[in-house]
């Protein structure tokens, strides 16, 4: 590209949700920014495509919960600026056994942060959500802030690990829809998969069911999935639907794929290059970065402009990984 020196204050590589929000914050501060994307937009070759994502404050870690406070504010601001709805509050129901340590930690974090939530016993769950079948006496934790983000609308407003996403059709129309006050759900006991689901506004009459981990894949081969892994993926999700959501038909109507880029600890990388401090890296969003895009973009803007970051970045430094790990810059 022929350009005179100093034409751009920042060049952002990658126009997914994180890159778009980084460019958004740069532009908000009157910076000259160039946003580059290797594929024609919109595309389904990264981690930001699709119609919907879960938004929540339910995290075991305080630092994510603190970041989410500001994320909700910026999402609302973007809604106002774009003049379109980007978010619907449905609540988020976390399912697990009473002794599940993850459930206890999340409840403690929500309580400590003063976030509206509710503990539900097995009896409470059966009364409140009769469409959910409890197979082992599970209890629930209801994050009242939880909801659905309209991902494609968000990208338009701003404008490696594969998982399988399937959509199951309701037996009785509307029984699992957001309009009927059915929440997003997340199962904490089905490790390592962590199956989750949300009402699918993009496909009326269907519910989106997916799980948090899939098979490793070379990004260059992302368009060549193996039949065997697909069968395994669908089987995991089919069992979850059979056991917990009897109001859905047993076979998926639609299957889609999404790419994850996971770090070993599933926390992001938000840091400057150790050798070239004019290169800022935002990566490894590990399947839970979309909702945090507003604050991630703000942090990357601050790092790129050599400003003090608004948040403690210790959990996101590259130095937390062993130099003997597979990752190389």
C-alpha positions in Angstrom: 0.0 0.0 0.0 1.4 3.4 -1.0 0.9 5.8 1.9 2.8 8.7 3.2 4.5 8.4 6.5 2.2 9.2 9.4 -1.1 8.8 7.5 -2.5 6.5 10.1 -2.4 6.7 13.9 -3.2 3.0 14.1 -3.7 0.1 11.8 -6.1 -2.6 13.2 -5.7 -6.1 11.6 -8.8 -8.2 11.8 -12.4 -6.8 11.5 -14.1 -9.2 13.9 -15.8 -7.9 17.0 -12.5 -7.1 18.9 -11.0 -5.3 15.9 -14.1 -3.4 15.2 -14.4 -2.2 18.8 -10.7 -1.2 18.8 -11.2 0.9 15.7 -14.4 2.3 17.2 -12.6 3.6 20.3 -9.7 4.9 18.2 -12.1 6.8 16.0 -14.1 8.1 19.1 -10.8 9.7 20.2 -10.2 11.3 16.8 -7.5 8.9 15.7 -6.8 8.1 12.1 -7.4 4.4 11.9 -7.2 1.8 9.1 -9.1 -1.4 9.7 -7.9 -4.4 7.6 -9.7 -7.8 7.1 -8.4 -10.6 4.9 -11.8 -11.9 3.9 -14.8 -10.2 2.3 -17.3 -9.1 4.9 -19.5 -10.6 6.2 -17.8 -14.0 6.4 -18.0 -17.2 8.6 -14.3 -18.0 8.8 -13.6 -16.5 12.2 -15.1 -16.2 15.6 -17.5 -13.2 15.3 -20.1 -14.5 12.8 -23.5 -15.8 13.6 -26.7 -14.2 14.8 -26.4 -14.4 18.6 -24.2 -14.6 21.6 -24.8 -14.9 25.3 -24.1 -11.8 27.4 -23.7 -12.2 31.2 -22.0 -11.1 34.3 -21.8 -14.6 35.8 -18.1 -15.3 35.9 -16.0 -17.0 38.6 -13.3 -14.2 38.1 -13.9 -10.8 39.5 -11.9 -9.1 36.8 -14.3 -10.2 34.0 -17.3 -9.2 36.1 -15.9 -5.7 36.6 -15.2 -5.4 32.9 -18.8 -6.5 32.1 -20.2 -3.5 34.1 -18.7 -1.2 31.5 -19.4 -3.5 28.6 -23.2 -3.2 29.3 -22.9 0.6 29.2 -21.0 0.6 25.9 -23.4 -1.9 24.3 -26.3 0.4 25.3 -24.4 3.4 23.9 -23.8 1.6 20.6 -27.5 0.6 20.4 -28.4 4.3 20.8 -25.9 5.4 18.2 -26.9 2.7 15.7 -30.6 3.1 16.3 -31.2 -0.6 16.5 -31.7 -3.2 19.2 -28.5 -5.2 19.9 -29.4 -6.9 23.1 -32.3 -8.6 24.7 -32.4 -9.4 28.4 -33.5 -13.0 29.0 -31.6 -13.9 32.2 -29.0 -16.7 32.2 -29.6 -20.0 34.1 -26.6 -21.9 35.2 -27.2 -25.6 35.9 -25.1 -27.8 38.1 -25.0 -30.0 41.1 -25.3 -28.3 44.5 -21.7 -29.2 45.3 -20.3 -28.0 42.0 -17.3 -25.7 42.9 -17.7 -23.6 39.8 -21.3 -22.8 40.6 -20.3 -21.9 44.2 -17.5 -19.6 43.0 -19.8 -17.8 40.5 -22.4 -17.3 43.2 -19.8 -15.9 45.5 -18.5 -13.5 42.8 -22.0 -12.3 42.0 -22.8 -11.7 45.7 -19.5 -9.9 46.3 -20.1 -7.6 43.3 -23.7 -6.9 44.3 -25.1 -8.3 41.0 -28.7 -9.3 40.8 -29.0 -13.1 40.9 -31.1 -15.9 42.5 -30.3 -19.4 43.7 -32.8 -22.0 42.7 -33.2 -25.4 44.3 -34.3 -28.4 42.3 -37.9 -27.8 43.4 -37.7 -24.1 42.4 -36.3 -25.1 39.0 -39.1 -27.6 38.3 -41.7 -25.0 39.2 -40.1 -22.1 37.3 -38.8 -23.9 34.2 -41.0 -27.0 33.6 -39.5 -27.4 30.1 -36.1 -28.3 31.6 -35.7 -31.8 32.8 -33.4 -32.4 35.8 -31.8 -35.8 35.6 -29.6 -35.8 38.8 -31.3 -33.2 41.1 -29.4 -30.2 39.6 -29.8 -26.8 41.2 -29.7 -23.5 39.4 -28.1 -20.0 39.6 -30.1 -17.3 37.7 -28.0 -14.4 36.5 -30.6 -11.7 36.1 -28.3 -9.6 33.9 -28.0 -12.4 31.3 -29.3 -12.1 27.8 -28.7 -12.4 24.1 -26.5 -10.2 22.0 -27.5 -9.9 18.3 -24.0 -10.5 17.0 -24.5 -9.8 13.3 -26.3 -6.6 14.0 -23.5 -5.5 16.3 -20.8 -6.1 13.6 -22.8 -4.2 11.1 -23.3 -1.4 13.5 -19.5 -1.2 14.0 -18.5 -2.0 10.7 -7.9 -22.0 16.7 -10.6 -24.2 17.7 -13.7 -25.3 15.9 -17.0 -25.9 17.7 -20.2 -27.2 16.3 -23.4 -25.2 16.9 -26.8 -26.9 16.3 -30.3 -25.7 16.2 -33.1 -27.9 17.6 -36.8 -27.4 16.6 -39.4 -27.1 19.3 -42.1 -29.7 19.5 -44.6 -27.0 20.7 -43.8 -23.6 19.0 -42.8 -20.9 21.4 -42.0 -23.2 24.4 -38.3 -22.3 24.4 -38.5 -18.8 23.0 -37.3 -15.5 24.6 -40.8 -14.1 24.2 -42.0 -16.8 26.6 -39.4 -15.7 29.2 -37.2 -18.8 28.6 -33.6 -17.9 29.7 -30.2 -18.7 28.2 -28.8 -21.8 29.9 -25.3 -23.0 30.7 -24.5 -26.5 32.1 -21.4 -26.5 34.4 -21.4 -30.3 35.0 -20.8 -31.6 31.5 -17.1 -31.1 31.5 -15.1 -30.5 29.4 -17.8 -29.5 27.1 -19.9 -26.9 29.0 -23.0 -27.2 26.9 -25.0 -24.0 26.6 -28.1 -22.8 24.8 -30.1 -19.8 24.0 -33.4 -18.9 22.2 -32.6 -18.5 18.5 -34.1 -15.3 17.4 -32.5 -15.8 14.0 -34.4 -19.1 13.4 -38.0 -18.8 14.8 -39.1 -22.0 16.4 -35.5 -23.3 17.0 -33.2 -23.2 20.0 -29.4 -22.8 19.6 -27.4 -25.4 21.5 -23.6 -25.6 21.4 -20.7 -26.5 23.6 -17.6 -24.7 24.6 -14.9 -27.0 23.3 -14.5 -28.9 20.0 -11.7 -30.5 18.0 -8.5 -28.7 17.3 -8.2 -27.6 13.6 -5.7 -25.9 11.4 -7.2 -22.6 10.4 -6.1 -23.3 6.8 -8.2 -26.4 6.9 -11.3 -24.9 8.6 -13.4 -25.6 5.5 -12.6 -29.4 5.6 -14.2 -30.8 8.8 -14.0 -34.5 9.4 -17.3 -36.4 9.4 -16.2 -38.4 12.5 -15.7 -35.3 14.6 -19.1 -33.9 13.5 -20.9 -37.1 14.5 -19.2 -37.0 17.9 -20.1 -33.3 18.3 -23.8 -33.8 17.5 -24.0 -36.9 19.7 -22.8 -34.8 22.7 -25.4 -32.2 22.0 -28.1 -34.7 21.2 -27.6 -36.3 24.6 -27.9 -33.0 26.4 -31.2 -32.2 24.5 -32.6 -35.6 25.2 -31.8 -35.4 28.9 -32.6 -31.8 29.7 -34.9 -30.3 27.0 -37.6 -32.8 26.3 -39.7 -30.1 24.4 -37.2 -30.1 21.6 -37.1 -32.6 18.7 -34.2 -35.1 19.1 -32.4 -34.3 15.9 -30.9 -30.9 15.0 -32.4 -29.0 12.0 -29.3 -26.9 11.3 -25.6 -27.2 12.1 -23.1 -24.4 12.0 -19.4 -24.1 13.0 -17.4 -21.4 14.7 -13.7 -21.0 15.2 -12.2 -20.5 18.7 -8.7 -19.5 19.5 -8.0 -20.8 23.0 -5.2 -20.0 25.4 -4.2 -22.7 28.0 -5.9 -20.9 30.8 -8.8 -19.6 28.6 -8.0 -16.0 29.5 -7.3 -13.4 26.8 -4.0 -12.0 25.6 -4.0 -8.2 25.8 -0.5 -7.0 25.7 2.3 -5.3 23.8 4.8 -7.3 21.8 7.8 -7.9 24.0 10.2 -6.6 21.4 8.2 -4.1 19.3 6.1 -2.0 21.6 4.3 -0.4 18.7 2.6 -3.8 18.1 -0.3 -4.5 20.4 -1.8 -8.0 20.5 -5.4 -8.9 21.3 -5.9 -12.7 20.9 -6.9 -16.0 22.5 -10.5 -15.0 23.3 -11.3 -18.6 24.1 -14.9 -18.6 23.1 -16.1 -16.0 25.6 -14.8 -12.7 24.2 -17.7 -11.4 22.1 -19.6 -9.9 25.0 -16.4 -8.3 26.3 -15.6 -6.6 23.0 -16.5 -3.1 24.1 -13.9 -3.1 26.9 -11.3 -5.2 25.0 -11.4 -2.6 22.2 -11.0 0.1 24.8 -7.9 -1.6 26.4 -6.3 -2.2 23.0 -6.9 1.4 22.1 -5.2 2.5 25.3 -2.2 0.2 24.8 -1.8 1.4 21.2 -1.8 5.0 22.3 0.6 4.4 25.2 -2.1 5.4 27.7 -2.5 3.9 31.2 -4.9 0.9 30.9 -8.3 1.2 32.6 -8.0 -2.3 34.0 -5.4 -4.5 35.7 -3.9 -6.4 32.8 -2.0 -8.9 34.9 -4.4 -11.8 34.0 -3.9 -11.0 30.3 -0.1 -10.6 30.0 1.8 -13.0 27.7 4.4 -13.4 30.3 2.1 -15.6 32.3 2.9 -18.5 29.9 6.0 -20.6 30.1 8.6 -19.7 27.4 8.7 -23.4 26.7 5.1 -23.4 25.5 4.2 -24.0 21.8 3.3 -20.4 21.2 5.8 -18.3 19.4 5.7 -14.7 18.3 
